[in-house]
Amino acid sequence: MRLPAVIAAAVILAALSAPVRAANLLPGVFKSGTKQAAGITLGGPVTLNADSLSYDEDTGIAVAEGNVEIGFGNRSIRADRIRYNSETGDAELVGRVHYKEMGDEFSFDRIELNIGTELGVMYNGSIRLATNNYQIQSEKFEKIGARKFRIRKGTLTTCPCDPEPDWKFEVRRSEVTIDGYAVGKDVTFKIRGKPVLWLPWAAFPVKLTRQSGLLMPNFSHSGSKGYSFQLPFYWAISKWSDATVTLEHMSDRGLRPEVEYRYALTPSAGGEAHFTAHHDRKFDGDRYRVYGKNAYCNGDGWTSNAKWDFVSDDPYYVDLVDEDILRTGRHVASRAFIGRGSGENYGALSASWVQDLQDVPDDNTVQRLPEATAAFLPRPVGFGGIEAGGEIAAVFFYRRAGDRELRGRSYAELNRSFRLHPGVTFTPFLFLDLLGSTPTTDVYGTRSGGRVLPGGGGHVETDFRRTFEREDGKRLVHLVQSDVAFRFVPSVNQTDIPLTDQWARVTEQRQLTFSVTQRLLRLGGADNAAQGGTDNVTGPYELASLALEWALELGEREPTGSPYLDPLSPFVRSLRDQIDVAAGRIGRQREAASDVFARFQVRPSPPWTLTGETLFDTGRGNFTLAALGAEWKRSADHRASLEYRISRDLAEDLNGQFAVRPVRSLGLKTTMNYSIREARLAEGTATLTVYPRSECWNVGIEAGRKTRPDISSYKLLFSLRGIGTLGN
């Protein structure tokens, strides 16, 4: 605790200066690097003000009286009277004693302490810690050790309201260890002055660093688990790692423990791993799940990351996992990657494993164990401004059903950019794609195969902008960027290549692609991040944006019959192909003109954001994909959004969020996903939160409903600011 050192240093300065300026208002700044007393070095400028100062050389007692105020760096202390005995090291501060440091505050009627032992007593006052808004009041604080206090008749709250806190703990006796626990006896929990809970003994964390201990429990109910109670224990293993062990009791399925381990070696190197296993009464069998992720990056160009998820059985995600992407997915992928880049070169080694969650195994689901890739970014070669780049890849395909396969692929490209006009660039290019494949097993008589695929094309890029000055000093900037590209890919024989991934079939192309992007920016104005931007006073604020893309095939082509997306297709074609594959329209004859893709965003005023996107089929005159949304947001507690989205032959949904505080003491939040096609609510939640008198504490209830599969859940929520939350 730095308070004794501050008091001793300030009073010693007063004693040294008293013979010269006694009984006067004594402002002053003392460079304290050379002054020492009682083994204390003053490490910064100190200011002292007092109505009167006195110093008795015989007794070594210095006294400062009347509006005493001492400043020491970012700390300050005020009192009516300060008395310091340099012989014994005893100090006494009397009358409206107030100490402040970096938002932390101490206020007492009287303080008695010894500078040498750093022990003492503080009478009738309070301590407020800004970090977690703790406020502790007591008739008597005794400092009985370096980091230990004894409190008599005290209260603890993080909600210091006048005249009575919304909630508080009253403790008859307590011992507090800084960076440890406050252990109290005869503890009463009160809400608005009314006792609601009494405990003969209780412990509260007083942590300045991470510490091991129990976390807030959670209660919930769902149709799959029944009533669920979770009790987590936090383990601070070291400065760079920790773990959480959670015991969950499910009334329908039994007891399930889970261990989560986390580490952070550096800001760019860390990860987590989870493991859980239990006997499921409802499933009548043993079940487990192992999942996690990690990322690593260092200054030498090495990077690695991994994400894995393995379960004991296919229905595990439906029964026990909340994430919809896992509960409704047909496959779950685990991937690992390590790579190193230096300048314009990059190499990587990766592996992936896909767990099939469907009843009928999919022979096209293969495991890449492993895959090696080397990429070469474009760089000048020879003379004339020509650049070359490419990549080399090799992969081993493993699968339980079907032949296993070793495949190699290389891609090289030459290009040259010409500046036709300021803001206009023309770049022609040539490429060569080589692929070879050979089976490593002979179950179905798969043969070796390969292809040589040349191609080329070019694109013209434009980039124009115009600035408009406004009378209020702000500027509007209009940006227009466009790209007109042509790509030629000849038809080659690929039928002898096993249809294992997207590179097994590349469709012939004689294709033009048109894209244009427009943005309207405002410069020189600040907008609240919560109202739709991360912009600051000097940064740009995007008022509106519009992106368009369209492709035109200039010749006839035959579909390859591949269920995978063509890796050389433009975005507008790939997006349509994804929807067709999901809807089962594989092998359809592609029209010469693609759909038109458009995306826009408009911010007419700070609270409002309008968004939309579409994939419009000009041949049939209908929408392949369309979405239109609006959001109004002033804060997290005052917002509303609604989005309509349709994917032809797949889904038609309404998605919405709504949050409001109709009165200060009441909060309402809802989310919903309504399927128009199926005429039912796919998913929704509703939360009611009550803030009885302030933001310091709240109680609430959350109800959730999912229909794929049919699950209802309920949660009770209770939160004390600075203490924790129950139910989330």
N, C-alpha and C positions, 0 to 999 in steps of 0.2 A: 504494500500500500504506500503510495508516494506522498500522502498527506503529511506525515510527520516530518519528512525531509523538507517539504515546502515551508511548513511553519517554522522549523528551526532556522532555515536559511534566511527567511524574511526577518525574524526577530533578531538574529545576529547582526544583520545589516542595520536594523534600527538601533541596536546597542552601539555599534561602531560609529554611527552618524550622530547619535544623541548629543555628545558634548558640543558639537558645533551648532546644531539647529534645534536644541531642546525647546519644547513648548511652542513650536511653530508648525504651521502646515508644511509638511515636508514632502513635496514631490521630488522625484529624482530618478535617474536611470543609472544603474551601476553596472559596468562591464565586470562580470563576476568570475572571469576565468582565473584570477589570481587570489581570490579571497577564500580562505578555508577556515572552518571551525568545527569542532566535534567530529572530525573526520569526514565532513560533508563538503564536496566541491560544487559550487554553484555553476551550472552549465548554461546560463543564458542571461539576458538582460532582465533585471528585476526592478519593479516600480513599487514605491511605498508611499502611502498617504495616511496621515493621522493628524488629529487636532493637537495632540501633545505627545512627546516622547521623553522618557527619563531612563537614566542608567546609573546604578549604584556600583561603583568600582569595588567597594569593600565586600559586598555580597554577591556581585556578579549578576545582578538581576536587572533586566531591561524590561521596560513597560511602555507599551503604546496604547493610547486611550483616545476615544472619540472618533467615530467614523473611520476606523482603521480599514484600509483597503490595500491589498498586496496583489500585484500582478507578476506572474512568473511564466513566460512563454504563453502557452495556451491554457494556463491554469490561473485561477484567481481565488482569493479568500477575503471575506469581509467579517468584521466582528466589532462589538463596542469596545472591547478591551482585550489586549494580548499581554500576557506576562510570561517571561522566560528566564529561567535560572541557569546560567551557563556553567555553574559549578556542579549541579546535580543532573542537568539535562531535562528538568521538568518544565513543561509548558502548560499554560492555562489560557483558554479562549472563552470569553464570557460575553453573552448578549448577542442574540441574532446572528449566530455563527453560520456562515454560508460559504461553501467551497464548491467550485465548478471546474470541470475539466472535460473538454471534448463532448459536451452534452450531458455528462454525468454530474449529478448534484448531491451535496450533503448539506442538510440544514439541521442545526441543533441549538438548544439553549446554552449548553456549556460543554466544553471538551477539556478533559485532563489527560495528558499523556506524557510519556518519557521518550525523549528523542533517541537516547541510546538503546533502550530495550524495544522501542516501538510498541509498547503496551500502554493501555489507558482505558478511559471510560468516556462515553459520549451520552449525554443525558437529554431525554425528551426531544426526539427529532426524527428525521426520515432520511432515507437514501433512495435516490432515483437513478437507475441505470438506463441510459438512452438506447443501448443496443437492443434490448428486449422489452423496454418500457417497464421494467420491474420497479415497484415502489415498496419499500420496507419501512414501517414505522414502529417505534418502540419507546417505552419509558426509559430504557437503559440498554446501551450497547457496551459490552465489555470486550476489548481486544485482548485475548488471552494467549495468542500465539502469532507466529508470522503471518498465517493465513486463516486464523480461526477467531470466531466471535461467539459470544454468548448473549442471547437476547432474552429480555423479560417483558412479558405482556406486549407482544408485537403483532403486526398485521402484514400480510403480503398480498399485493394485487398488481395487475398490469393495466388497471383501469382507474386511474386516479381522478375520479369525478368529484365535484363539490355538490352538496356537503357530504355525501355518502357514496362510496364507490359502487358501481353496479354489482361487483362481486369481490369478495376478499376471503382470505384465510386468516382467522384469528388463532394465535398460538400463545399459550401461557408461558411456556419455556422452550427455548430452541438453541441449538448450537449450529453455527454456520461455518463451513469450510469453503473458502473461495476456491473455485475450480473443482469443487466436490459437491457436497449435498448439505442442505439445511434439514436437520433432523429435529422434528418438533414433537412435543407432548401436549395432550389436551388441545386438539386441533378442531376448530369449528369452521365449516364452509358456509358463508352467508351470501345470499343474493338480495341486493337492495336492503341490507340490514336485517333480513329475516334468516334465521338459521335453517339450513336444509340438510346438513350432514355433519355428524360428529365422529371424530376418529380419536382413539386414545393415543395413537402414534402415527406419524406420517413423515415422509421424506420428499424433499423438493430439490431438483437439480439446480445448482448454482455454477454453471459451466462457462468457462472462458475458452476452453478447447474441447475437441471431441472426446466424449467419454462413453464407456460402455454402460448399458442399462436398458431397462424396459421402455418401449415406446407406447404411444397411445393405442389401445385396442380398437378393433373395428367390429361392427355388428351389421349383418345384412340378411336378406331372405331372397331366394330365387326358386323357381320351379324345379331346377335341376339339382341344386345342392340342398334345398330345404333351408333351415335356419343355420347361419354361419357366424362363427365367432373366431376372430383372428387376434392372436397375441404375439407381437413381434419383439425380439430382443436384439439390441444393437451392440456390436462388438467392435470397439476401436482397436484394431490390431496394431497398426503402426501409423506413422505420419502419411504414408502413401497407400495404405490399404485398410479396408474395413469389411464388415460382413453383417448381415441381418439374418437371424434365424426366426422363422415364423411358424407357429403352431396354429393350424386352422381346424376347428371342429365343425363338421357338417352333419346336421341331424340325419340326413338321408344317406350319406356316403361314408361317414366315419372320420377318423383323425388323419390329417394330412400335414406332415412337416415339410418345410421348404427352406433351403439354404441359398442365400444370395451373397456372393463374394464380389467385391469391387476393388479396383486398384487404379491409381493415377500416378505414374512415374514422373511424367512431365505434363504440361498443359496439352501437348499433342500426342501423348502416349498413355492410353488407359483402356479399361474394359470392365466387363462384368460377366459372371457365370452363375447360373441358377441350376439347382437340382432338387427334385421332389419325387418322392415315392411313397406309396401307401397301398393298403388293401381296401378296395372299394366294395362296400357292402351291396350297393345297388347294382354294380356291374358284376359282382361276384368273381372278383379276380384281382391280381396285383397289377398296379399301373405305375408308370413313371414318366417323367419329362425332364430332359436335359436341354437347356438353351442358354444363349448368351451372345456376346459380341465383344470385339476389341478393335482398337485402331492404334497404329504406331507410325510416327514420322520423326526423322532426325535431320540434322543439318547436312548430312552427306548424301542426301537424295534417296535414302531408303524409306519405303512406305510399306505398310502391311495392314490388312484388316480382315476380319472374319465375322461371320454371323451364322449361328447354327441353331437348329431346333429339331430335336428327335423325341418321339413319343412312343409309348408301348403299343398303342393300338389306334386305328383310324378314328373311332368316335371320341377320342380323348378331347380334342379341341371343342367339339360340340357340347360335351358334358361339363367341362371344367375351365374353359378359357373364355375370357370376356371379349377379346378382340374379334370383331366381325370378319376381318380379312382372313383370319385363321379358321374361324368357325364355319365359314361358307366356302373356303377355297377347296379346289380339287387336288392341288399339289402344294407342298411346303418345301422350299429350297434352302439348303445350307451351303454356304460358300466361304472359301478362304482364298486369300490373295497376298502375294508378296512381290514387290517390285523395286527397281532402282532406276533413277533417271539421272543423266548427267548431260547438261547442255541440250543438244537436239536429239539425243537417243534415250530410249526407255525400254527396259526389259521387265517382264513379269512372269510369274508362275502362279497358277491358280488351280483350284479344284472345286467341284460342285457336286452335291448329292441332292436329288429330288425324291421326296417321299410321296408316293402315290396314295391319295386318300379315297380313291374311287373303289367301288366294289369289283369292277373289272379292270385288271392291270392294263396299262397303255404301253404297247410295245415301243412306241416312239419316245417314251420317257427314258432318257439315257443319263448316265452319270459321266461327268467329265473328270476323269481321274488319271492324270492331271491334264492341264492345258498350259503350254508355254507360248509367250508372245513377246516379240521384239518390235518396237515401233521406231521409225526414223522420221522426224519432223522435216518438212521441206527446208532445203538449204541450197545455196547457189552451187551450181556445177559448171565448170568450164567458163565460157564467155557468153555474152549476150543476154544476161539476166535470167537464164533458165534455172529453175529450181527443181529438185528431185526429192521425193519422199516415199515412204511405203511402210510395210510391215510384213513380218514372217510369223507364222503360228503353227503349232503342232499340238494335237490333242489325241488322247486315247479315250474312246467311247466304251464304257462298260455297261452291260445290262444283264439282268437275270434271264430274260427271254429274248432270244434272237442272237445273231452273231455280234461279236465284239469287233471293234474297228480301230485302226490307227490311221489318222488323217493328217496331212500337211497342206498348208496353204501359204501363198505369198502374193503380195500386191505391191506394185510399183507405179508411180505416177510422175510425169513430167509436166510442168506448166510454166508459162511466161506471161507476166502482167504488162499491159500497155496502158499508159495514161492518155486517154483520148481527149480529155478536157478536164479542167478543175472540177473534181467531184465525180468524174466518169472514168471507170476502169474496165478494160476488156482483158479477160484471162482465158486463153485456150489451154486445153490439157489433153494428154494421152495417158492411157493406163493399160496395164497388163495384169490379169488375175490368173494365177496358176493354182490348181487343186489336184491332189492325188490321194487315193484312198485304198487301203488294203485290209481285208479281214484277218483277224488273229485267231478266229475259231471257224469251224465249218459245220454249223448246225443246219442251216437252210440253203447252203450252196451259194453264198454271196461271193461275187467275183471282185477282183480289183478293178478300179476305174479311175478316171481323171478327166481333166479338161484344161484347155488353154483358151482364155477369154480375153481378147483385146477389146479396146473401146476408146472413146474420146468424146470431146465436146468443148464447150466454152460457156462463159457467162459474162454478162455485162452488168456491173454494179454502179449505182449512182447514190450519191450522198449529198443532199442539199439542205440548207437551213436558212431561216430568216428570223431576225430579231425585231420585235416591236417594242418601242419605249412607251411606257404609260406615264400619265401625269402624276401618279402617286409615287414615282420613283422605281416601281417594279418593272420587270421586263418579261415579255412573252417570247418564247422561242419555239418556232415551228420546225420540226425535223421531218424530212421525207427521205426514206431509204428504199431503194428498189433493186431487184435482181431478176434478170431474164437469163435463163440457163437452158442449154441444149445438151442432152446426153445420148450418145449412140452406143448400144450394146448389141452385137450381132447374135444371131441364133446359132448355138453350138449343141452338139450331142452331149447330153448329161445323163442319159437313161441308165448307164452302168454304174453310177454313183449311188450308194445306199442313201435313202431318204432319211437322214439322221438329224439334221439341223437345217437352219435357214440357208446356209451356204451351199447345200447340196443342189439347189435349183436357183438359177439366176435367170430371170425372164428377159427376153430381147426387148430393146427399147430404141425408139427414135422419138424422143420425148422433149417437149418444151415445157418449162416450168416458169411461172410468173409469180412473183411475190412482191408486196409493197407494205411498208410499215410507216405509219405517221404517228408523231407524238407532239403534244402541245405541253410545254413546260412553263412554269412561272418561276422567276428568279427574284431573290431579294425579299422574300416574305416567309414568316415562320408559320407552320401549321402543326397542330397537336398531333403527335404520333397516334394517339388513340382514335383520332378522327380520320385515319386512313393514310397516314404517311409517316416516314421516318426522317423527314426532311427537317433541317434546321434553318437558322436565319439566312445563311448564305447558300445553302444547298438548293437544288431544283425541286420543285413540287409538281408532280405530273397531274395535269388537269384532265387530259384525255389521251387515249391511244387507240389505234386501229391497225389491225394486221389482216392481210388478205393473201391467199395462195390458191393457185389454179394450175393444172397441168393438162397438156394436150398431146396425145399420141398421134404421130404423123403417119403411121403405117399399121398394117394388120399384125396381130400376134396371137399365138396360141397359148392358152393357160397351161402351166406346168403340172397342175394337180397337186402341188405341194401344200400341206396344211400350214406351212410357216410363211411369215412375211418375207417379201423380197427385200434383201438387205440393201439393194441399190435403188429402190423406189424412193421418190420424194415423199415428204411428210404427208401431203394431202392424200396421196394414194395409200400409204401405209395405214393411216387412220381409218380410211374406208375398209381396207382389207381386214383390220382387227375386228371391226364390227361385223363384217361378213363371216369371218371364221367363228366368232362367238355365236352368231345366229345360224350356223350350219350351212351357209351359202358358199361352200368350197368348190372351186373349179368353174365359177360363173364366167361368162364371156365379158371381158372388160370393155367398157365404152371408150371411144377415142378421147372424149372430153371427160376429165375427172369432175368430181364434185367441187364446189367452191367452198373453201374454208375461210371463215371470218371470225375474228375475236376483237371485242372492244371493251373499253373501260372508260367511264366518265365520272368525274367528281364535280357536280354542279355547284355544291357548297360543302364546306368542311364536314358536316355530319353525314352527308349522303355519298354513296358509291353505287353506280349502276354498272353491271357487267353482263356480258353475253358472248356466246360463241355458237357457231353453226357450221354444219357440213351439209350443203344444199345440193341435191341431185337435180341438175338443170335438165337432164333428159326426161325424167319422170315428173319433174315439177313438185317434188316433196322433200322433206327433211330426212336425211340419214341420221343426223345428230343435231340437236338444238338445245340451248340452255339460255335462260334469261333470269337475272337475279338483281335484287336491290338490297342495300344495307343502309340502315340509319344507326349511327353509333356515336354517343357522347361519352360513354364510359362503359366499363364491363358490366355495370349494374343498370345501364340504360341503353339498350340496343335492341334492334329488331332486324331480321333478315329473312328473305323468302326467295327461293330459287325453284324454277320449273325446268326439268330436264327430261328429254326424250331421246332414246336410241331406238331406231326403227326395228321392229320385231323382237326387241329385247326388253326394254323397260320404259316406263313413263312415270316419273316421280315428282313429288313436291317435297322440298327440304326447307325446313324453317327453324329459326332460333328466335327466342324472345326473352328479354330480361327487363324488369322494371322494378323500381322502388316507389310504389304509389304513395307511401308515407315513409317517414324516416325509419320506422320500426319494422317494416315488412319488406321482404324481397321475394320476387317471383321469377323463376327461370324455367323455360320449357325448350325442348328440342323435339323435332319430329321428322320422320321420313315416311311419307305416305305414298303407297303404290297406287297410282291411278289405274294402271292396267289390271291389277288384281283386286282393286277396290277394297283395300285394307291397309291398316297401319303396319308398316314393316318394322319400325322401331320408334320409340319415343320415351322421353323422360320428363318429369315435372318435379320441381324442387320448390318447397316453401320454406323460407328462412325468416325467423323472428329475431330482431335486434331489440331487446327489451328497453334499453335506454341509451345505448351508445354502440360504437363499433367494437368495443372491447370484448364482447362475447355474444354468441348467438346459438340458437337451437333451431333445428329444422328436420324435415323429412323429405326423402327423395323416393319417388316411385318410377320404376322403369318397366317397359313392355317391349318384347321382341317376339315376332311371329315366325321367324325362320332360324331356328326352331322356336316353338311356342314356349316362351319363358317370361315370367313376371318376377320382379325383384323389388325389394323395399329396403331402405336404409334410414336409420336414425342418425342425425348429425348433431354434434355438439362441439363448440369451439371456444376456447379461452385464449385470447391474444397473448402471445409470449409463452404459453404453456403447451398447447397442442390442439389437435383436432381429432375428434372421435367420429368414425363412420366413413371417412374418405379413404 
